Amino acid sequence: MSRSTRTNGATRLVVLDKREAILNAAVSVFAQKGFFNSKVADIAGEAGIADGTVYLYFKSKDEI
């Protein structure tokens, strides 16, 4: 979740939406390239976010 100690409902919704977008992008990328041939950068690109943003929500590709 967010690193902020004070979050409101809207902030939590944005975090959950972004996490869901990353998961959906990962499913698409894994289906196209396979897990081992996929990179976090591929997932980020599919989700329309910066590569580093993925790591705010997941520790690694394995965690996704």
N, C-alpha and C positions, 0 to 999 in steps of 0.2 A: 504494500500500500504506500501511501504518501509518507514522506519523511517528516512532514509537519506534524507537530503535536496537536495543533488546533485545526481541525478540518470541519467543514460543514457538509451538508448532504450533497450540494452541487459538486464540491471538490471530489468527494468519494465517487460520485457518478462518473466524472471525467476519468478518474483513475481506472475504474472498472471498465469503462468504454475503451480506453486505450489498451488495457490488458486484453480485452476481448478482440480488439482489432489485430493485435500481435498474434494471438492464438489462431485467428482465422487466416491471417497471412501465412503463418507457419504451416497450416494444413495444406494450403494451396501450393506453397513452395515445395514441401515434402512430397506432395503428390506428383509434381512436375519433375523434380530432380532426385528425389530420394533423400533420406535423412543424411546419409554420410556425404553426399555431394552438395548439400545445402550449406550456405554460410549465413551467419547472423545478418550480414549485410544484405543478403537476398531477401530475408524476412523483413528487414526494416524497409527496404525498397518497395516491397509489395504492400506494406502497411502505410507507406507514405510518411515515414518518420526517419529521423537521423539514426544511424547505427547505434550510437551510445544510448539512445533512449530505451532501446530494448533492455539494456542492463539495469535500468532503473526499476524494471518490473520483474526481470528474471536474471538469475545469477549466470546462467549459461544456456547454450542451445539444448543441452540435455534436460534442463529444468523445464524448458518450453514443452 
